[in-house]
Amino acid sequence: MVTTIQVTEETKEALERMKLFPRETYEDVICRLIEISREEELSTETIQNIEKALEDVKKSRLYSTEEVKKELGIT
């Protein structure tokens, strides 16, 4: 099924600039953007790990490079 959508002139111009080649359709541009968006979504686990890491930073639970090297026995 084909449908028509309305976009502002600015959006149309932005889509035009995103074309990989002159005859690429707006449909192809939009689908590519949707696919990129899906690939960049973070999993729940990743988000939780980032939040935990930020909390560690806020509470100064950090190790210097020298401390890590000493712990691992690499000097």
C-alpha positions in Angstrom: 0.0 0.0 0.0 1.3 3.4 -0.9 0.4 6.5 1.1 1.2 10.2 1.1 2.7 12.0 4.0 3.2 15.7 4.5 6.5 17.2 5.6 7.7 20.7 5.9 10.0 22.1 3.2 12.9 22.0 5.7 12.3 18.3 6.3 12.1 17.6 2.6 15.4 19.5 2.1 17.0 17.6 4.9 15.9 14.3 3.3 17.3 15.5 0.0 20.7 16.1 1.5 20.7 12.6 3.1 20.3 10.8 -0.3 23.2 8.6 -1.1 22.7 9.2 -4.8 20.4 11.6 -6.7 17.7 9.1 -7.7 17.4 7.5 -4.3 13.8 7.8 -3.1 12.7 9.4 0.1 11.2 6.1 1.0 14.7 4.6 0.9 16.2 7.5 2.9 13.6 7.1 5.6 14.0 3.3 5.8 17.8 3.7 6.1 17.3 6.2 8.9 14.9 3.9 10.7 17.4 1.0 10.4 20.2 3.2 11.8 18.0 4.2 14.6 17.2 0.5 15.5 20.9 -0.4 15.4 21.7 2.4 17.9 19.2 1.4 20.5 20.8 0.3 23.8 19.7 -2.9 25.6 18.3 -2.7 29.1 21.4 -4.4 30.4 23.7 -1.8 28.7 21.7 1.1 30.1 21.9 -0.4 33.6 25.7 -0.9 33.2 26.1 2.7 32.1 24.0 3.9 35.1 26.1 1.8 37.5 29.3 3.2 36.0 28.1 6.8 36.3 27.2 6.1 40.0 30.7 4.7 40.5 32.2 7.9 39.1 29.9 10.1 41.2 31.0 8.2 44.3 34.7 8.2 43.3 34.9 4.4 43.0 37.6 4.6 40.5 41.1 3.1 39.9 44.0 4.9 38.3 45.9 3.3 35.5 48.8 2.8 37.9 46.6 1.0 40.4 45.2 -1.3 37.7 48.7 -2.1 36.4 49.9 -2.9 39.9 46.9 -5.1 40.6 47.5 -7.0 37.3 51.2 -7.2 37.8 52.1 -5.2 34.8 54.5 -2.4 35.6 
